[in-house]
Amino acid sequence: MIEELIKEAKEKLKVSPQAAKDYEENKPFMLNFVNQEMTKRSDLLTLIGFNSLQIMYDNHTNHANFMANVFKYSLFEMLVKMVPWVYKAYSNHGFSYDYFLVELHTWKRAVENFLPSSSAKEINRTYEWLIEKHEEMIELSQKQDEFKITLERNWEIKKERFLSHLLRADFNSAVKFANRLVKSPQDLENFYLKILQPALYEIGSLWEKGKISVAEEHLATSIVGRVMANIYTYFPKNKTKAQAKAIITSSPNEYHELGGRMVADLLEMDGWDVYYLGANVPEDEVLKLVKKIKPKLIGISVTMPFNLERTEKLISKIRSLKGISLKIMVGGLLFNLFPEVYLKLGADFWASDAKKAVEIAKFLKSSS
């Protein structure tokens, strides 16, 4: 079913650059309209499963940013694949499927109210198509497979054991487990790639299914960060006199940072002078650091699809800096699902995991 929908979407849902620009420029007005109109509804609490209004408002903001990216980059395959995920995640947290239909109709009205008529007609073909396919999206959401890393049996057992510590919020057991397992730099790489990364994906999946709360998800992620900080200090860094410099950061508005941190740790052990910035660093601050240290490589982590345009803007501004010659690598779950997107953003490379990122970095050093 999904392949047929993707084919149909690509054939039918064409949006011109001008219509995409009009949508982007009018996002704040449309977003305010949708929030106000939805809040007026007498059945709102039933529609949103008695969740807080802020959760609904956040969804509307993410929707506006995501759709702007879909229209700008013609990412209709991503649209078809992401809508069932949104249905699944929010319905598992109490939102009614009817909420999405009401929301789509409200966005359609917002488009009609705030966009020029020609652009509104183009944009609303997509909203009308989504409304038409609502029942099929529900069906897909109920069948959707989770993104999961396949592991050898011995690593699957270890990952499940570590995951159990996270779900019990047992930091002491988690760090003891890591200390027993990690004795060398190679052990650290295996721990990151075969335990931490798949465990974090499963934590996200458990939230999507409504089996853990946002607080529990954040707590598990925080424990992983503390474990990483604890074990990484055990290994001497591979220092050389002429280290190549790298900046590793998350995209602006991107709050997932542990994947980038894994890349930064492994790059540093490979002999890079790494500047790790963490999550949601303002664009201007990244640019200032690039101009100051003139790195050979910058890695940008992106997980959420509504952050694509911010990532492209950051990459474009880095490219425009005078006297700066570097390579740009992107990574994150988004690119594992949609690898070709990195080209639309203007990046040089994408990495599926921290190990691949280091391989790309080695290639850059050897080719200089």
C-alpha positions in Angstrom: 0.0 0.0 0.0 2.7 2.5 1.0 4.6 2.2 -2.3 1.4 2.9 -4.2 0.8 6.0 -2.1 4.3 7.2 -2.6 4.0 6.8 -6.4 0.7 8.6 -6.4 2.0 11.4 -4.2 5.0 12.0 -6.4 2.8 12.1 -9.5 0.0 14.3 -8.2 1.5 16.6 -5.6 3.5 19.2 -7.4 4.3 22.5 -5.7 6.1 25.4 -7.4 9.0 27.2 -5.7 6.8 30.3 -5.4 4.0 28.4 -3.6 6.5 26.8 -1.3 7.9 30.3 -0.6 4.5 31.7 0.1 3.8 28.8 2.5 7.1 29.4 4.4 6.6 33.2 4.6 3.0 32.8 6.0 3.7 30.1 8.5 3.3 32.3 11.6 -0.1 33.6 10.5 -1.4 30.2 9.5 -0.1 28.6 12.7 -1.8 31.2 14.8 -5.0 30.7 12.9 -4.9 26.9 13.3 -4.2 27.2 17.0 -7.0 29.6 17.6 -9.5 27.7 15.5 -8.7 24.3 17.1 -8.8 25.8 20.6 -12.4 27.1 20.0 -13.7 23.6 19.5 -16.1 22.3 22.1 -14.8 18.7 21.5 -11.1 19.6 21.6 -10.3 17.8 24.8 -11.8 14.6 23.4 -9.9 15.0 20.2 -6.6 15.4 21.9 -7.2 12.7 24.5 -7.2 15.2 27.4 -3.6 16.0 26.8 -2.3 19.5 27.5 -2.9 22.1 24.8 0.8 22.7 24.6 1.3 19.2 23.1 -1.2 20.1 20.4 0.4 23.5 19.8 3.9 21.9 19.5 2.4 19.4 17.0 1.0 22.3 14.9 4.4 24.1 15.0 6.2 20.9 13.9 3.5 20.3 11.2 4.1 23.8 9.7 7.9 23.4 9.6 7.7 19.8 8.2 5.2 20.8 5.5 7.4 23.8 4.5 10.3 21.3 4.0 8.1 18.9 2.0 7.0 21.7 -0.3 10.5 23.3 -0.7 12.4 20.1 -1.3 9.5 18.0 -2.9 9.8 15.4 -0.2 6.6 13.6 -0.9 8.0 10.2 -0.2 9.0 11.5 3.2 5.5 12.9 3.7 3.8 9.5 3.0 6.2 7.7 5.3 6.0 10.3 8.2 2.3 10.8 8.4 1.6 7.3 9.6 4.4 7.7 12.2 2.7 10.9 13.5 -0.7 9.2 13.6 0.8 6.2 15.5 2.8 8.3 18.0 0.0 10.7 18.9 -2.8 8.2 18.9 -0.7 6.0 21.3 -0.7 9.0 23.6 -4.4 9.5 23.6 -5.1 11.7 20.5 -8.1 10.6 18.5 -7.6 9.8 14.8 -10.4 12.3 14.2 -8.1 15.0 15.5 -5.8 14.7 12.5 -8.7 15.0 10.0 -10.0 18.1 11.8 -6.5 19.5 11.9 -5.9 18.9 8.2 -9.2 20.7 7.3 -8.2 23.6 9.5 -4.8 23.9 7.8 -6.6 23.9 4.5 -8.7 26.9 5.6 -5.6 28.6 6.9 -3.9 28.2 3.5 -7.0 29.6 1.7 -7.0 32.6 4.1 -3.4 33.6 4.0 -1.8 32.5 0.7 -2.3 34.0 -2.7 -5.0 32.1 -4.5 -2.7 30.5 -7.1 -0.3 29.3 -4.3 -3.2 28.2 -2.1 -4.6 26.0 -4.9 -1.2 24.3 -5.3 -0.6 23.8 -1.6 -4.2 22.6 -0.9 -3.9 19.8 -3.4 -1.6 18.2 -0.8 -4.0 18.8 2.1 -6.9 17.5 0.1 -4.9 14.4 -0.8 -4.0 13.8 2.8 -7.7 14.2 3.8 -8.7 11.8 1.1 -6.1 9.2 2.3 -6.9 9.6 6.0 -8.2 6.1 6.4 -5.3 4.6 4.6 -2.9 6.5 6.8 -4.6 5.1 9.9 -4.3 1.6 8.5 -0.6 2.2 7.8 0.0 3.6 11.2 -1.4 0.4 12.8 0.9 -1.8 10.6 4.0 0.4 10.8 7.3 -1.3 11.7 9.6 0.4 14.1 13.1 1.3 13.0 15.4 -1.2 14.7 19.1 -2.2 14.4 19.6 -5.9 13.8 22.2 -7.3 16.1 24.0 -10.6 16.5 22.5 -12.7 19.3 25.2 -11.9 21.9 25.0 -8.2 21.3 21.2 -8.3 21.4 21.3 -9.9 24.9 23.7 -7.3 26.1 21.7 -4.5 24.6 18.5 -5.8 26.3 20.3 -6.0 29.6 21.5 -2.4 29.4 18.0 -1.3 28.2 16.5 -2.8 31.3 18.8 -0.6 33.5 17.6 2.4 31.6 13.9 1.6 31.9 14.4 1.1 35.7 16.3 4.5 35.8 19.1 2.6 37.5 22.2 4.6 36.7 24.5 2.7 39.0 23.7 -0.6 37.3 24.0 1.0 33.9 27.5 2.4 34.6 28.7 -0.8 36.2 27.5 -2.8 33.1 29.4 -0.4 30.9 32.6 -0.5 33.0 32.6 -4.3 32.8 32.1 -4.3 29.1 34.4 -1.5 27.9 38.1 -2.1 28.4 39.6 -0.7 25.2 38.8 1.9 22.5 37.4 -0.9 20.3 35.1 -1.9 23.1 34.0 1.7 23.4 33.1 1.8 19.6 31.2 -1.5 20.0 29.4 -0.2 23.1 28.3 2.9 21.3 27.2 1.2 18.1 25.8 -2.1 19.3 24.3 -1.1 22.7 23.8 2.6 23.1 22.5 3.4 19.6 20.0 0.5 19.3 18.9 1.0 23.0 18.2 4.7 22.3 16.2 3.8 19.2 14.1 1.4 21.3 13.5 4.0 24.0 12.1 6.3 21.2 10.0 3.5 20.0 8.6 2.8 23.4 7.6 6.4 23.7 5.9 6.3 20.3 3.9 3.2 21.5 2.8 5.1 24.6 4.6 2.6 26.9 6.8 5.2 28.5 6.3 8.9 29.2 8.2 11.9 27.9 9.8 12.2 31.4 10.9 8.5 31.3 12.3 8.9 27.8 14.3 12.0 28.9 15.5 10.2 32.1 16.8 7.3 30.1 18.6 9.6 27.6 20.1 11.5 30.5 21.5 8.3 32.0 23.0 7.4 28.7 24.8 10.7 28.6 26.1 10.2 32.1 27.4 6.7 31.3 29.1 8.0 28.2 30.8 10.8 30.2 31.9 8.2 32.8 33.5 5.6 30.5 35.0 8.0 27.9 37.5 9.4 30.4 39.2 6.1 30.8 40.9 6.2 27.4 43.8 8.4 26.4 43.2 10.5 23.3 45.3 10.1 20.2 47.1 13.4 20.2 49.3 14.5 17.3 51.2 17.7 16.7 49.2 18.7 13.7 45.6 17.7 14.5 42.9 18.3 12.0 40.0 20.2 13.6 36.4 19.2 13.5 33.2 20.8 14.8 30.3 18.4 15.7 27.0 20.0 16.5 23.2 19.4 16.3 21.2 21.5 13.9 19.5 24.6 15.3 16.3 23.6 17.0 17.5 20.0 17.2 17.5 18.6 20.7 18.9 15.1 20.0 22.6 15.2 20.8 23.9 11.8 21.8 24.5 10.6 18.3 26.7 13.6 17.7 28.4 13.0 21.0 29.3 9.5 19.9 30.8 10.8 16.7 32.8 13.5 18.6 34.2 10.9 21.0 35.3 8.5 18.3 36.8 11.2 16.2 38.8 12.5 19.1 40.2 9.0 19.7 41.1 8.9 16.0 43.3 12.0 16.5 41.0 14.9 15.6 40.8 18.1 17.6 37.1 18.0 18.2 34.8 20.9 19.2 31.6 19.3 20.3 28.8 21.8 20.7 25.8 19.7 21.7 22.1 20.4 21.0 20.3 23.4 19.5 23.3 25.7 19.0 22.2 29.1 17.4 23.3 29.4 13.8 25.3 32.6 14.4 27.3 30.9 17.2 28.2 28.0 14.9 29.4 30.4 12.2 31.5 32.4 14.7 33.3 29.3 15.8 33.8 28.1 12.2 35.5 31.5 11.3 37.6 31.3 14.5 39.0 27.8 14.3 38.7 27.1 10.5 38.0 23.4 10.9 38.6 20.8 8.2 35.2 19.1 8.9 31.9 20.0 10.4 29.4 17.3 11.3 25.7 18.2 11.8 23.3 15.9 13.5 19.6 16.0 12.4 16.9 13.7 13.8 13.6 15.5 13.2 12.4 16.1 9.6 11.0 19.6 10.5 14.6 20.8 11.0 15.7 20.3 7.4 15.4 23.8 6.3 17.3 25.2 9.3 20.1 22.7 8.5 20.2 23.8 4.9 20.4 27.5 5.9 23.2 26.7 8.3 25.1 24.8 5.6 24.5 27.6 3.0 25.9 30.2 5.4 28.9 28.1 6.2 29.6 27.8 2.5 29.4 31.6 2.1 32.1 32.3 4.6 35.2 33.8 3.0 38.5 32.0 3.5 36.9 28.8 4.8 37.5 25.5 3.1 35.9 22.5 4.8 33.7 19.5 4.2 30.3 19.1 5.7 28.9 15.8 6.9 25.4 15.2 8.2 23.9 12.3 10.2 21.1 11.2 12.4 18.1 8.9 12.1 16.5 11.1 9.5 19.2 10.3 7.0 19.1 6.6 7.8 15.5 6.6 6.7 16.0 9.0 3.7 19.7 8.9 2.7 19.2 11.0 -0.5 18.1 14.1 1.5 21.6 15.1 2.3 22.2 16.2 -1.3 19.2 18.6 -1.1 20.8 20.3 1.9 24.1 20.9 0.2 26.2 18.5 2.5 29.2 16.6 1.1 28.6 13.3 3.0 26.1 11.6 5.2 27.1 8.9 7.8 24.8 6.1 9.0 26.5 5.9 12.4 29.5 7.1 14.3 31.8 4.4 12.8 30.9 5.5 9.3 31.5 9.1 10.3 35.1 8.3 11.4 35.7 6.4 8.2 34.7 9.5 6.2 36.9 11.6 8.4 39.8 9.3 7.8 39.3 9.6 4.1 39.3 13.4 4.4 42.6 13.4 6.3 44.3 11.0 4.0 43.2 12.9 0.9 44.5 16.3 2.1 
